[in-house]
Amino acid sequence: MSEDGQAAGRRLLEQGDEALQRGAAREAREHFEAALQAFRPPELRLGEAHAHMGLARLDLASGHVGVAERRARSAVATYRGVLRALDPGDTLLSDANTGLSGALTILAD
């Protein structure tokens, strides 16, 4: 994916987060689901995991606990895949570990 594609995906995540903070559930879902599509290439799976987490937080906030758990499980699997693929000094390790911790927290609650 090009840098433009990466930037577009990150903008979708930011827009999803902003909509979620405003309580605009439908808009947030649209942005996070679009971000899932933007981050399909394997090298950008971390963005895909973040989008799953955004949707999990949205579903949890909307009272859809079962759906949130499924999304969080998808995020966990994706974060773990990213962590296996990264080299030990990679700058994305911290981001992936933080995301994984957040997904596991949703599943623990």
Secondary structure as UniProt FT lines:
FT   HELIX           3..22
FT   HELIX           25..38
FT   HELIX           42..44
FT   HELIX           45..61
FT   TURN            62..63
FT   HELIX           65..85
FT   TURN            88..89
FT   TURN            91..92
FT   HELIX           93..108
//
